[in-house]
Amino acid sequence: MALISKAVVIPRRHVIELSEVKVNDPGASDVLVRTVYTSISAGTERMLLDGRMPHPALSFPVIPGYETVGQVVKVGKNAPEELLGQWVYVGGARCFQGVNAAWGGQSQYLSAEADRVVPLKGIMPERGVVLALGATALHGISVAQIRRGDRVLVLGQGIVGQLAARLARWAGASFIAVADRVDIRLSVSEADRIINVTHEALEESLDGERVNVLIEATGSMSVLSSALPLLADHGRILLLGYYEHIDIPYAPVFMHEAQILIAREWFSGPDGDLPRIRDLILHGEIDIEGLLTHRVPLNRIQAAYRLALEDPSCLKLIVEWPGDE
């Protein structure tokens, strides 16, 4: 029997609605989660709204979102009973009737496989919305093979760039520089050199020193291209944004014999990046203070999207879902 659930639905390009959808009852190995907090991943949701998402999940109408935190309110007969009542993160679900899920996280109720939910284990529930992009950044740092002594430049201080800089330090980098155009973002950055590229040239700010790792977290090929001369020989370029095309000048990559590395979301499983970033936050090894910048109730979801997609001061927005009515 299907459950009626409120959900954020994109019925067509550039339109966001709050609708009622049907959610399948959890199967034997599933759990039912009642959502309390979600967030909006600006890069992904912008492309989804524009109808430009190069992904098979793009078929309107869609339920967006993969940053959901809630409580388990029902467990299937084969699911672990100890999950009942726990606060968990879940990266979306495909449990809906008559509407596509891309990725299905912005719904009042979600039915998902028990092994896909990540218990928060003491993290403040609202902070759980950071896990998805935290795991993305952590996976990227692993792909880039950050090691002790590395000099790292992070382009972009949106939420992914902020987390990547913190995780590069955790991984052992000896020098970290970050660059952005927005002072309010840079004011919460953690780095040895903080550069507002509106006022300072990257090369001058780095005193001509090269970097071993260049992390692109803006989603812009032109931003990456302008920074390529700063790369040391045999340097690594990590693409940590989301792009329609890869288009950079070949000569500087060739001359530096650089590696271009791409991180695909996160490594899943009980020992994967989601529980790893949870534990880093839980034990204070990664500080996310100041990264949750805005809160908006569900009934103002259109305003929440405008804020997340248009206001550069918005690093991470929390959408607050109402309790049972």
C-alpha positions as a printed Julia matrix, in Angstrom:
325×3 Matrix{Float64}:
  0.0    0.0     0.0
  1.4    3.39   -0.98
  1.93   6.23    1.5
  1.0    9.81    0.56
  3.98  12.12    1.06
  4.75  15.77    0.47
  7.63  16.2    -1.96
  9.49  18.83   -3.94
  8.75  18.18   -7.6
 10.23  19.75  -10.74
  7.46  19.17  -13.32
  9.29  20.98  -16.13
 12.27  23.27  -16.68
 12.63  26.18  -14.22
  9.55  25.23  -12.15
  9.58  24.02   -8.52
  6.43  22.8    -6.82
  5.46  21.3    -3.49
  3.21  18.34   -4.33
  1.84  15.1    -2.93
  3.32  11.86   -4.24
  2.87   8.16   -3.56
  5.71   6.36   -1.75
  5.96   2.58   -1.89
  5.76   0.77    1.43
  9.2   -0.47    2.53
 10.14  -3.97    1.42
 11.56  -6.68    3.64
 15.09  -5.23    3.57
 14.03  -1.57    3.56
 13.39   1.15    6.1
 10.95   4.06    6.02
 12.49   7.43    6.87
 10.53  10.54    7.89
 12.45  13.54    6.63
 13.33  16.38    9.0
 16.07  18.21    7.05
 17.15  18.37    3.43
 19.5   20.62    1.52
 19.95  21.86   -2.04
 23.08  20.94   -3.98
 23.45  24.08   -6.06
 25.5   22.65   -8.94
 23.4   19.53   -9.44
 20.01  21.14   -8.88
 20.83  24.08  -11.18
 21.6   21.72  -14.05
 18.5   19.68  -13.25
 16.26  22.76  -13.29
 17.84  23.9   -16.56
 17.18  20.5   -18.12
 20.91  20.08  -18.76
 21.69  17.18  -16.45
 23.61  14.6   -18.55
 22.19  11.71  -16.56
 19.63   9.01  -17.35
 17.62  10.09  -14.3
 16.58  13.32  -16.03
 12.97  12.8   -17.09
 10.33  15.25  -15.91
  8.57  15.32  -13.52
 11.37  14.62  -11.05
 11.96  14.71   -7.29
 15.44  16.19   -6.74
 17.86  15.89   -3.86
 20.36  13.53   -2.27
 20.96  15.28    1.06
 18.26  13.96    3.41
 18.33  13.57    7.19
 15.47  12.06    9.16
 14.34   9.38   11.55
 13.61   5.75   10.75
  9.92   5.17   11.53
  9.5    1.66   10.14
 11.79  -1.28    9.35
 11.17  -4.25    7.08
 11.25  -7.75    8.52
 14.81  -8.36    7.28
 16.14  -4.9     8.15
 18.08  -4.32   11.4
 15.56  -3.56   14.15
 18.05  -1.3    15.92
 17.61   1.24   13.11
 14.08   2.02   14.3
 14.0    5.52   15.75
 17.56   6.37   14.73
 18.6    9.6    13.05
 20.06   8.76    9.65
 21.35  10.26    6.44
 20.04   8.83    3.17
 21.17   9.82   -0.31
 17.77   9.85   -1.97
 15.53   6.95   -3.01
 13.61   5.47   -5.93
 10.43   4.58   -4.12
  7.87   6.76   -5.87
  4.91   6.05   -8.12
  4.3    8.14  -11.21
  7.21  10.49  -10.74
 10.91  10.13  -11.51
 13.57  10.28   -8.8
 16.66  12.34   -9.52
 17.69  11.62   -6.88
 14.48  11.54   -4.88
 15.68  12.91   -1.55
 13.35  15.89   -1.14
 10.33  13.98    0.11
  8.59  13.86    3.49
  8.92  10.06    3.49
 11.52   7.85    1.84
 11.6    4.09    1.54
 15.17   2.9     1.03
 17.35  -0.17    1.45
 18.55  -0.44    5.04
 22.18  -0.72    3.96
 21.94   2.67    2.21
 21.13   4.69    5.3
 23.97   6.06    7.45
 23.24   6.41   11.19
 24.44   9.79   12.44
 25.83   8.37   15.71
 25.66  11.58   17.73
 26.16  14.22   15.04
 23.62  17.02   15.4
 20.93  15.96   12.9
 20.97  19.22   10.91
 24.7   18.76   10.31
 23.97  15.48    8.59
 23.03  17.34    5.4
 26.77  17.98    4.92
 27.59  14.27    4.61
 26.91  13.94    0.89
 29.2   16.72   -0.29
 31.63  15.97    2.53
 31.9   12.42    1.21
 32.31  13.79   -2.32
 35.19  16.0    -1.2
 36.75  13.16    0.81
 36.59  10.84   -2.18
 38.2   13.54   -4.31
 41.05  13.98   -1.85
 41.59  10.22   -1.97
 41.56  10.17   -5.79
 44.06  13.05   -5.85
 46.34  11.08   -3.51
 47.05  14.08   -1.32
 50.18  13.29    0.66
 52.4   14.91    3.24
 54.3   17.88    1.9
 51.91  18.6    -0.97
 51.15  22.19   -1.9
 47.47  22.49   -2.79
 45.42  25.21   -4.47
 41.62  24.96   -4.24
 39.67  26.99   -6.79
 36.25  27.92   -5.42
 35.07  28.23   -1.84
 31.56  26.97   -2.15
 30.72  24.11    0.18
 32.72  21.47   -1.75
 35.79  23.71   -2.01
 35.57  24.56    1.69
 35.45  20.89    2.62
 38.19  19.94    0.14
 40.58  22.49    1.68
 39.92  21.19    5.19
 40.32  17.58    4.09
 43.54  18.33    2.2
 44.98  19.62    5.48
 43.72  16.51    7.28
 45.4   14.35    4.61
 48.77  15.98    5.27
 49.19  18.83    2.79
 51.87  21.25    4.0
 50.47  24.34    2.25
 46.92  25.16    1.18
 45.74  28.16   -0.79
 42.11  28.84   -1.61
 40.66  31.25   -4.17
 37.21  32.73   -4.74
 35.55  36.02   -5.7
 33.22  36.28   -2.68
 34.55  37.79    0.53
 31.87  36.25    2.74
 32.88  32.77    1.57
 36.55  33.48    2.06
 35.85  34.77    5.58
 35.13  31.19    6.75
 37.87  29.5     4.7
 40.63  27.55    6.42
 43.92  27.88    4.51
 47.46  29.25    4.64
 46.72  31.69    1.81
 43.24  33.1     1.15
 42.91  34.86   -2.21
 40.11  37.02   -3.54
 40.8   36.84   -7.26
 38.76  39.98   -7.88
 41.51  41.98   -6.2
 44.6   39.74   -6.43
 46.28  37.76   -9.19
 46.78  34.11   -8.28
 50.42  33.96   -9.36
 51.35  37.1    -7.41
 49.49  35.88   -4.34
 51.48  32.64   -4.43
 54.78  34.51   -4.92
 55.46  32.5    -8.04
 55.5   29.21   -6.1
 54.01  26.17   -7.85
 51.44  23.75   -6.45
 51.47  19.98   -6.65
 47.69  19.64   -6.62
 45.13  21.9    -8.27
 41.57  21.24   -7.1
 38.87  22.71   -9.34
 35.66  23.22   -7.33
 33.94  26.03   -9.24
 32.5   24.03  -12.13
 34.17  26.42  -14.58
 36.66  25.33  -17.22
 37.81  28.94  -17.75
 38.71  29.27  -14.06
 40.72  26.07  -14.23
 42.45  27.13  -17.46
 43.65  30.38  -15.9
 45.28  28.5   -13.01
 47.11  25.81  -15.02
 50.41  27.78  -15.22
 50.67  27.49  -11.42
 50.95  23.71  -11.55
 54.3   22.09  -10.81
 55.78  19.41  -13.04
 53.99  16.07  -12.64
 51.21  17.87  -10.75
 47.69  16.55  -10.33
 44.5   18.29  -11.41
 41.37  17.17   -9.58
 38.01  18.0   -11.15
 35.62  18.27   -8.21
 32.84  20.29   -9.84
 30.25  19.08  -12.34
 30.78  19.91  -16.01
 29.0   19.54  -19.33
 32.34  19.39  -21.19
 36.05  19.27  -20.38
 37.74  22.01  -22.35
 41.17  23.24  -21.25
 44.32  24.3   -23.13
 46.54  21.34  -23.81
 49.95  23.03  -23.79
 50.31  23.72  -20.03
 49.04  20.24  -19.16
 51.48  18.74  -21.67
 54.43  20.86  -20.53
 53.89  19.96  -16.87
 53.14  16.3   -17.69
 50.11  16.7   -15.46
 47.53  14.13  -14.43
 43.84  14.97  -14.8
 41.8   13.17  -12.16
 38.03  12.91  -11.83
 36.17  11.95   -8.66
 32.77  10.29   -9.05
 30.7   11.15   -5.96
 31.78   8.83   -3.17
 32.85   5.28   -2.41
 29.84   3.44   -0.93
 29.55   0.74    1.69
 29.98   0.35    5.47
 33.61   1.45    5.23
 32.94   4.02    2.51
 33.24   7.78    2.38
 29.88   8.59    4.0
 30.61   6.89    7.34
 34.22   8.11    7.15
 33.24  11.78    6.82
 30.61  11.29    9.52
 33.28  10.03   11.89
 35.69  12.84   11.0
 32.99  15.38   11.87
 31.87  13.46   14.96
 35.39  13.35   16.41
 36.2   16.95   15.55
 38.88  16.16   12.96
 37.0   18.26   10.4
 35.39  21.49   11.54
 32.21  22.45    9.67
 31.35  25.38   11.91
 30.14  28.3     9.82
 29.32  26.21    6.74
 25.6   25.87    7.47
 24.61  29.4     6.59
 20.83  29.51    6.0
 17.6   27.85    7.2
 14.28  27.94    5.35
 10.98  26.15    6.13
  9.59  23.78    3.52
  6.62  26.03    2.73
  9.1   28.56    1.31
 10.84  26.03   -0.95
 10.88  28.34   -4.0
 12.64  30.99   -1.91
 15.04  28.31   -0.65
 16.0   27.42   -4.22
 16.53  31.05   -5.17
 18.74  31.52   -2.13
 20.78  28.38   -2.78
 21.22  29.0    -6.5
 21.57  32.78   -6.63
 23.03  34.06   -3.35
 26.83  33.54   -3.26
 26.82  33.9     0.52
 24.77  30.69    0.81
 27.21  27.85    1.43
 24.79  25.25    2.79
 21.09  25.75    3.25
 18.91  23.65    5.54
 15.3   23.07    4.5
 13.21  22.31    7.59
 10.4   19.79    7.06
  7.3   19.84    9.28
  6.38  16.97   11.56
  3.37  14.73   11.02
  0.14  16.67   10.65
